[in-house]
Amino acid sequence: MTDDSLTPPPLERLLTALLELPPLPGLASLHEAGDGAAQLVLEVLDTALHTPPAQPQCMAAVRYFCKHARHRLGLACWRDLQGLLEQYPQSDEGDAEVARLLWGVEAREHARALRVLVWFMAAYDVTELGQWHAWMGTSGFEEALRESLDTLGAVAVVLLWQAKSGRTDHAWVLRFARRALGHSVSEGPAMLAFRDAAEAMGVPQRVLAQQVAHWERAAMGIDDAPGLRVLWWQCVAEALQVHVAQESGTAASSDEWRVDLSPTSALRYGEAGIVLESQARELQANAPVVTALRLRQRSWAQGLGLWLEIQGEGRLSAMHQAAIAERFEAAGHRAPQLRYASANGGHQATWLATWRWDEAVWVPRDMPVADVKRWALETALKATEHWLLMCGMVALAGKLQGAAPALDTGLVGVDVKREATNEKKF
């Protein structure tokens, strides 16, 4: 049963929740500029679902995309979405398949609306959410709608409504109010309270509604618990610290290592994670060495995908890189993507080994704490395995770098493979 009254204490809770919202991409710091493209994808997908006839399960469709399709399909930016649409013909079968992939429903009309939206934005070179919102507030936007009316059709009505009133999607605002207050509330009182909160914050209601709708679409509070994600990262950091301490006496990790965890606010919403860094970085001549490990999550808008990066210094020959790849595959892991971040000549080159793991740090609200901790321990062990394997292989490469004549005959390559199999196995 809904509560039709909003007394001052609930209004204060709603105001507090609004103040805690992250800013929209146009107001975000430059290091999150890549989010703008991913967030535009979310807005366009939602807009397509609102074109007549509006999809009755709109929120469920957006939830499906955020939790499943986005990460699985690798839709991190605008060009990724364009590439996906180009793979399927503009037909009933092709549109149905696109809808199933993106939203988990067979919504041909909305897939066609999505194609039209993508065409419209491509025609006017729109690629980021901040750019899209800024253009909507100009007279040039309405002129572009009129010029494209024959192609846009019913989509033009939805876009004009957005341009006039902003992203004031009552369903998303109501969902946010329900989540902030902890109970259902009727639309009238909720929108009045939302208006009062916007006035108290000194923010136009249209702008604040855009912010609320965007973050609700981006999955804040949709089958995900940021607080449990923070706990997950804390457990990973603690477990990683224990593993590093246990291995501190081995040849592969004889240096002192420090584990640093990103601030809590960043772990909830942004690109953040753990840095494992060596405190003894003296590089011997012609001796490559591992200097850091980074375990990170992508931002909310980009799907919270998990990735690992190991950094080192010194030259790694093509033969050594091939041996590293073979060793990881033999241990049941993917081979890393190796590249040089800087190459100043000689042994001072900085290299990066990267893995994109097939998992995202979505933590369901109903996941037991014990399961969260178990998952964190498994992730920490997996990261430690990668770190130890890379340290061992890099140290082995350093020992063999002095045997230059043997490299030409291929003999060292044989030794690398044989010695690699003697590295610690898991």
C-alpha positions as CSV (number, residue, x, y, z in Angstrom):
1,M,0.0,0.0,0.0
2,T,1.4,3.4,-0.9
3,D,2.0,6.3,1.6
4,D,0.5,9.5,0.2
5,S,2.2,11.8,2.7
6,L,5.8,13.0,2.8
7,T,6.5,14.5,6.3
8,P,9.7,16.5,6.8
9,P,11.9,13.5,7.9
10,P,11.2,11.5,4.7
11,L,11.8,14.7,2.7
12,E,15.1,15.1,4.4
13,R,16.0,11.5,3.5
14,L,15.1,12.1,-0.1
15,L,17.2,15.3,-0.1
16,T,20.2,13.5,1.4
17,A,19.9,10.7,-1.2
18,L,19.8,13.3,-4.0
19,L,22.8,15.1,-2.7
20,E,24.8,11.8,-2.7
21,L,24.1,11.2,-6.4
22,P,27.3,11.3,-8.6
23,P,27.3,14.1,-11.1
24,L,26.2,13.7,-14.7
25,P,29.0,13.1,-17.3
26,G,29.1,16.8,-18.3
27,L,30.0,17.7,-14.8
28,A,32.3,14.8,-14.0
29,S,36.0,15.1,-13.8
30,L,38.1,14.5,-16.9
31,H,39.4,11.1,-15.9
32,E,35.9,9.8,-16.3
33,A,35.4,11.3,-19.7
34,G,35.2,7.8,-21.3
35,D,32.0,7.3,-19.3
36,G,30.1,9.8,-21.5
37,A,30.0,7.4,-24.5
38,A,28.9,4.5,-22.4
39,Q,26.2,6.6,-20.7
40,L,24.9,7.8,-24.0
41,V,24.3,4.1,-25.0
42,L,22.2,3.7,-21.9
43,E,20.1,6.8,-22.6
44,V,19.5,5.9,-26.2
45,L,18.5,2.3,-25.3
46,D,16.0,3.7,-22.8
47,T,14.7,6.2,-25.2
48,A,14.1,3.5,-27.8
49,L,12.0,1.5,-25.3
50,H,9.8,4.6,-24.6
51,T,8.9,5.1,-28.3
52,P,5.3,4.2,-29.1
53,P,4.1,1.7,-28.2
54,A,6.1,2.1,-25.0
55,Q,7.6,-1.1,-23.7
56,P,5.6,-2.1,-20.6
57,Q,8.6,-3.9,-19.1
58,C,11.0,-1.0,-19.7
59,M,12.8,-1.2,-16.4
60,A,13.2,-5.0,-16.6
61,A,14.6,-4.5,-20.1
62,V,17.1,-1.9,-18.9
63,R,18.0,-4.1,-16.0
64,Y,18.7,-7.0,-18.4
65,F,21.0,-4.8,-20.5
66,C,22.9,-3.4,-17.5
67,K,23.4,-6.7,-15.7
68,H,23.9,-9.1,-18.6
69,A,24.0,-7.8,-22.2
70,R,26.3,-4.8,-21.8
71,H,29.3,-6.7,-20.4
72,R,28.7,-9.9,-22.5
73,L,28.4,-7.9,-25.7
74,G,31.3,-5.6,-24.9
75,L,29.2,-2.4,-25.4
76,A,31.4,0.1,-23.7
77,C,31.0,3.0,-26.1
78,W,28.8,4.4,-28.9
79,R,30.8,2.7,-31.7
80,D,30.3,-0.7,-30.1
81,L,26.5,-0.2,-30.4
82,Q,26.8,0.9,-34.0
83,G,28.9,-2.2,-34.8
84,L,26.4,-4.5,-33.2
85,L,23.5,-3.1,-35.2
86,E,25.4,-3.4,-38.4
87,Q,25.8,-7.2,-37.8
88,Y,22.1,-7.8,-38.1
89,P,19.9,-6.9,-41.2
90,Q,17.0,-4.4,-40.9
91,S,14.3,-7.1,-41.1
92,D,11.8,-8.6,-38.7
93,E,14.2,-11.4,-37.9
94,G,17.2,-9.1,-37.5
95,D,15.4,-6.6,-35.3
96,A,14.0,-9.3,-33.1
97,E,17.5,-10.7,-32.6
98,V,18.9,-7.3,-31.7
99,A,16.1,-6.8,-29.1
100,R,16.7,-10.2,-27.6
101,L,20.4,-9.5,-27.3
102,L,20.1,-6.1,-25.8
103,W,16.9,-6.4,-23.7
104,G,16.0,-10.0,-23.4
105,V,12.7,-9.4,-25.1
106,E,11.4,-9.7,-28.7
107,A,10.6,-6.0,-29.2
108,R,11.0,-5.4,-33.0
109,E,9.4,-1.9,-32.9
110,H,11.9,-0.7,-30.3
111,A,14.9,-2.2,-32.1
112,R,13.7,-0.3,-35.2
113,A,13.5,2.9,-33.1
114,L,17.0,2.2,-31.8
115,R,18.3,2.0,-35.4
116,V,16.6,5.4,-36.2
117,L,18.1,7.0,-33.1
118,V,21.6,5.7,-33.9
119,W,21.2,7.0,-37.5
120,F,20.0,10.5,-36.2
121,M,22.9,10.9,-33.8
122,A,25.5,9.6,-36.3
123,A,24.2,12.2,-38.8
124,Y,24.9,15.0,-36.4
125,D,28.1,13.5,-34.9
126,V,26.8,13.0,-31.4
127,T,28.9,10.5,-29.4
128,E,28.7,11.4,-25.7
129,L,25.9,12.1,-23.2
130,G,27.0,15.6,-22.2
131,Q,27.1,16.6,-25.9
132,W,23.6,15.1,-26.5
133,H,22.1,17.0,-23.5
134,A,23.8,20.2,-24.5
135,W,22.5,20.0,-28.1
136,M,18.9,19.3,-26.9
137,G,18.8,22.7,-25.3
138,T,19.4,24.5,-28.5
139,S,17.2,25.7,-31.3
140,G,19.3,23.7,-33.7
141,F,18.0,20.5,-32.2
142,E,14.4,21.2,-33.1
143,E,15.4,22.3,-36.5
144,A,17.3,19.0,-37.0
145,L,14.1,17.1,-35.8
146,R,12.0,18.9,-38.4
147,E,14.5,18.1,-41.2
148,S,14.6,14.4,-40.2
149,L,10.9,14.0,-39.5
150,D,10.3,11.7,-42.4
151,T,12.9,9.2,-41.1
152,L,12.4,9.7,-37.4
153,G,8.6,9.2,-37.4
154,A,7.3,8.6,-33.8
155,V,10.8,8.9,-32.4
156,A,10.7,12.6,-33.1
157,V,7.8,13.0,-30.6
158,V,9.8,11.4,-27.8
159,L,12.9,13.4,-28.6
160,L,10.9,16.7,-28.7
161,W,9.4,15.8,-25.3
162,Q,12.9,15.3,-23.9
163,A,14.1,18.6,-25.3
164,K,11.2,20.5,-23.8
165,S,11.0,18.9,-20.4
166,G,14.3,17.1,-19.9
167,R,14.6,13.6,-18.7
168,T,11.7,13.8,-16.3
169,D,10.8,10.2,-16.5
170,H,8.3,9.7,-13.6
171,A,8.9,6.0,-13.4
172,W,12.6,6.4,-12.7
173,V,12.0,9.3,-10.3
174,L,9.4,7.2,-8.4
175,R,11.8,4.3,-8.3
176,F,14.5,6.5,-6.8
177,A,12.1,7.9,-4.2
178,R,10.9,4.4,-3.3
179,R,14.5,3.3,-2.8
180,A,15.5,6.4,-0.8
181,L,12.5,6.3,1.5
182,G,12.2,2.5,1.9
183,H,8.5,2.4,0.9
184,S,6.2,3.0,-2.0
185,V,4.8,6.5,-2.5
186,S,2.1,7.8,-4.9
187,E,3.3,9.8,-8.0
188,G,1.8,13.1,-6.9
189,P,3.4,13.5,-3.5
190,A,6.7,12.0,-4.8
191,M,6.9,14.6,-7.6
192,L,6.0,17.4,-5.3
193,A,8.7,16.3,-2.9
194,F,11.1,16.0,-5.7
195,R,10.3,19.6,-6.8
196,D,10.9,20.9,-3.2
197,A,14.2,19.0,-3.0
198,A,15.3,20.5,-6.3
199,E,14.5,24.0,-5.0
200,A,16.4,23.4,-1.8
201,M,19.4,22.2,-3.7
202,G,19.3,25.2,-6.1
203,V,19.2,22.9,-9.1
204,P,16.6,23.1,-11.9
205,Q,14.1,20.3,-11.6
206,R,14.7,19.2,-15.2
207,V,18.5,18.9,-14.6
208,L,18.0,17.0,-11.4
209,A,15.5,14.6,-13.0
210,Q,18.0,13.9,-15.8
211,Q,20.5,13.0,-13.1
212,V,18.2,10.7,-11.3
213,A,16.9,9.0,-14.4
214,H,20.4,8.5,-15.7
215,W,21.8,6.8,-12.5
216,E,18.7,4.7,-12.1
217,R,19.2,3.5,-15.7
218,A,22.9,3.0,-15.0
219,A,21.7,0.4,-12.5
220,M,22.2,2.2,-9.2
221,G,20.0,0.3,-6.8
222,I,18.8,-2.1,-9.6
223,D,19.6,-5.6,-8.3
224,D,23.0,-4.4,-7.0
225,A,24.4,-3.4,-3.6
226,P,27.3,-0.9,-3.7
227,G,27.8,-1.4,0.0
228,L,28.4,-5.2,-0.5
229,R,30.8,-4.3,-3.4
230,V,32.9,-2.2,-1.0
231,L,33.0,-5.2,1.4
232,W,34.0,-7.4,-1.5
233,W,37.0,-5.2,-2.4
234,Q,38.0,-4.9,1.3
235,C,38.1,-8.7,1.6
236,V,40.0,-9.0,-1.7
237,A,42.6,-6.5,-0.4
238,E,43.0,-8.3,2.9
239,A,43.4,-11.7,1.3
240,L,45.8,-10.3,-1.3
241,Q,47.9,-8.8,1.6
242,V,48.0,-12.2,3.3
243,H,49.0,-14.1,0.2
244,V,51.8,-11.6,-0.5
245,A,53.1,-11.9,3.1
246,Q,53.1,-15.7,2.8
247,E,55.1,-15.5,-0.4
248,S,57.5,-12.8,0.8
249,G,60.3,-15.3,1.3
250,T,60.2,-16.7,-2.2
251,A,62.6,-15.7,-4.9
252,A,59.7,-14.3,-7.0
253,S,58.6,-11.9,-4.3
254,S,61.7,-11.1,-2.2
255,D,60.9,-7.4,-2.2
256,E,58.6,-5.6,0.2
257,W,55.1,-5.0,-1.4
258,R,52.3,-2.6,-0.3
259,V,48.6,-3.1,-1.0
260,D,46.6,0.1,-1.5
261,L,42.8,0.1,-1.8
262,S,40.8,3.0,-3.5
263,P,38.5,5.2,-1.4
264,T,35.1,3.8,-0.5
265,S,33.2,6.3,-2.6
266,A,35.2,5.3,-5.7
267,L,34.6,1.5,-5.0
268,R,30.9,2.1,-5.0
269,Y,30.5,3.8,-8.3
270,G,33.7,4.5,-10.2
271,E,36.7,3.0,-11.8
272,A,38.7,1.8,-8.8
273,G,40.3,-1.1,-7.1
274,I,43.7,-2.3,-5.7
275,V,47.3,-1.5,-6.4
276,L,50.1,-3.8,-5.2
277,E,53.4,-2.0,-5.6
278,S,56.9,-2.9,-4.9
279,Q,58.8,-0.8,-2.3
280,A,62.2,-1.9,-3.6
281,R,62.5,-1.0,-7.2
282,E,66.2,-1.1,-7.9
283,L,66.6,-2.4,-11.4
284,Q,69.7,-4.4,-12.2
285,A,71.3,-3.9,-15.6
286,N,69.6,-6.1,-18.2
287,A,67.3,-7.7,-15.5
288,P,63.5,-7.2,-16.1
289,V,61.4,-7.1,-12.9
290,V,57.8,-6.8,-11.9
291,T,57.0,-3.5,-10.1
292,A,53.2,-3.3,-9.6
293,L,49.9,-5.1,-9.9
294,R,46.5,-3.4,-10.4
295,L,43.2,-5.2,-10.0
296,R,40.5,-2.8,-11.1
297,Q,36.8,-2.5,-11.9
298,R,35.4,-0.4,-14.7
299,S,32.8,2.3,-13.8
300,W,29.1,1.9,-13.3
301,A,28.3,3.1,-16.8
302,Q,30.8,0.7,-18.4
303,G,29.5,-2.3,-16.6
304,L,31.8,-2.9,-13.6
305,G,34.0,-5.3,-15.6
306,L,37.0,-6.6,-13.8
307,W,40.5,-6.4,-15.3
308,L,44.1,-7.1,-14.1
309,E,47.3,-5.4,-15.0
310,I,50.8,-6.2,-14.1
311,Q,53.5,-3.6,-14.7
312,G,57.3,-4.2,-14.9
313,E,60.5,-2.7,-16.1
314,G,63.2,-4.0,-18.4
315,R,63.3,-5.5,-21.8
316,L,61.4,-8.7,-22.6
317,S,62.4,-10.4,-25.9
318,A,59.8,-11.8,-28.2
319,M,60.9,-15.3,-27.2
320,H,60.4,-14.4,-23.5
321,Q,56.9,-13.0,-24.2
322,A,56.0,-16.2,-26.1
323,A,57.2,-18.3,-23.2
324,I,55.1,-16.2,-20.7
325,A,52.0,-16.7,-22.8
326,E,52.6,-20.4,-23.0
327,R,53.2,-20.7,-19.2
328,F,49.9,-18.9,-18.4
329,E,47.9,-21.1,-20.8
330,A,49.6,-24.2,-19.3
331,A,48.4,-23.1,-15.9
332,G,44.8,-22.7,-17.1
333,H,44.8,-18.9,-17.5
334,R,44.6,-16.7,-20.5
335,A,47.8,-15.3,-22.0
336,P,48.3,-11.6,-21.2
337,Q,48.2,-8.8,-23.7
338,L,51.8,-7.4,-23.5
339,R,52.8,-4.0,-24.6
340,Y,55.4,-1.3,-23.8
341,A,54.1,1.8,-22.0
342,S,57.4,3.5,-22.5
343,A,60.7,2.6,-24.1
344,N,63.6,4.9,-23.3
345,G,66.1,2.4,-24.6
346,G,68.0,-0.4,-22.9
347,H,66.6,-2.0,-19.8
348,Q,64.6,1.0,-18.6
349,A,61.5,0.2,-20.7
350,T,58.2,-0.1,-18.9
351,W,55.9,-2.8,-20.0
352,L,52.3,-3.8,-19.1
353,A,50.6,-7.2,-19.1
354,T,46.8,-7.0,-19.1
355,W,43.9,-9.5,-18.7
356,R,40.2,-8.7,-19.2
357,W,38.4,-11.1,-17.0
358,D,34.9,-12.5,-17.9
359,E,33.2,-11.2,-14.8
360,A,31.8,-8.0,-13.4
361,V,31.6,-6.8,-9.8
362,W,27.9,-6.9,-9.6
363,V,26.9,-7.9,-6.1
364,P,23.2,-8.8,-5.8
365,R,21.4,-7.3,-2.8
366,D,20.4,-10.8,-1.6
367,M,23.9,-12.3,-1.8
368,P,24.9,-13.6,1.7
369,V,27.9,-12.0,3.2
370,A,29.6,-15.4,3.4
371,D,29.3,-15.8,-0.4
372,V,30.6,-12.3,-0.9
373,K,33.7,-13.1,1.2
374,R,34.1,-16.5,-0.6
375,W,34.0,-14.8,-4.0
376,A,36.6,-12.2,-2.8
377,L,39.0,-14.9,-1.5
378,E,38.8,-16.7,-4.9
379,T,39.5,-13.5,-6.8
380,A,42.4,-12.7,-4.5
381,L,43.9,-16.2,-5.0
382,K,43.5,-15.8,-8.8
383,A,45.2,-12.4,-8.8
384,T,48.0,-13.9,-6.6
385,E,48.5,-16.7,-9.1
386,H,48.9,-14.3,-12.0
387,W,51.4,-12.2,-10.0
388,L,53.5,-15.1,-8.9
389,L,53.6,-16.6,-12.4
390,M,54.6,-13.3,-13.9
391,C,57.2,-12.7,-11.3
392,G,58.7,-16.1,-11.8
393,M,58.7,-15.9,-15.6
394,V,60.2,-12.4,-15.6
395,A,62.9,-13.5,-13.2
396,L,63.7,-16.4,-15.4
397,A,63.9,-14.1,-18.4
398,G,66.4,-12.0,-16.5
399,K,68.7,-15.0,-15.8
400,L,68.7,-15.9,-19.4
401,Q,69.3,-12.5,-21.0
402,G,73.0,-12.8,-20.8
403,A,73.0,-15.8,-23.1
404,A,72.7,-13.8,-26.3
405,P,74.4,-16.2,-28.6
406,A,72.0,-19.0,-27.6
407,L,69.0,-16.8,-28.5
408,D,70.0,-17.0,-32.2
409,T,70.1,-20.8,-32.1
410,G,66.8,-21.1,-30.3
411,L,68.3,-23.2,-27.5
412,V,67.3,-20.7,-24.8
413,G,63.7,-20.9,-25.9
414,V,63.8,-24.6,-25.2
415,D,65.2,-24.0,-21.8
416,V,62.6,-21.4,-21.0
417,K,59.8,-23.7,-21.7
418,R,61.4,-26.5,-19.8
419,E,62.1,-24.3,-16.7
420,A,58.7,-22.7,-16.9
421,T,57.1,-26.0,-16.3
422,N,59.0,-26.2,-13.0
423,E,57.5,-22.9,-11.7
424,K,55.0,-23.1,-8.9
425,K,51.7,-24.6,-10.0
426,F,48.3,-24.0,-8.6
